[in-house]
Amino acid sequence: MATQKVRFNKEDRRPRANKDYDKVSYSKKMVKKGRKIIWQVKEKPTNNIIAHYFFEEDADKLVKFQNKNRVWEMNGGVPKFLWINNI
C-alpha cells in the first residue's frame, strides 16, 4: 500500500483566522429568584448563561479564569450543550 504524498505550492496559504472570537468576555450578575440570591456567569456578546452559583466568590473565580485563559474563544464561546437555560 502506497502512502499519499502531499505537495505544497508557493501560492498555498493557511486559512485566515476568524477575528470574531476575540470579542468573547465573561461577567457575573446577581439575580434574585424568590428569596434566594443567585450569581450568574454570562458570556458576552451572546448573553448566554454559563453557570449559576450561590456564592459570589465561586462565580468570580470562573469569570477571572475564563477572561484570563480564554478557553472557548476560538470556538466562538461556550458550546450550546453547556449553557444553562433555566434555574
Helices and strands as residue ranges (DSSP letters): G 19-23, E 25-33, E 36-44, E 48-53, H 56-69, G 73-75, G 80-82
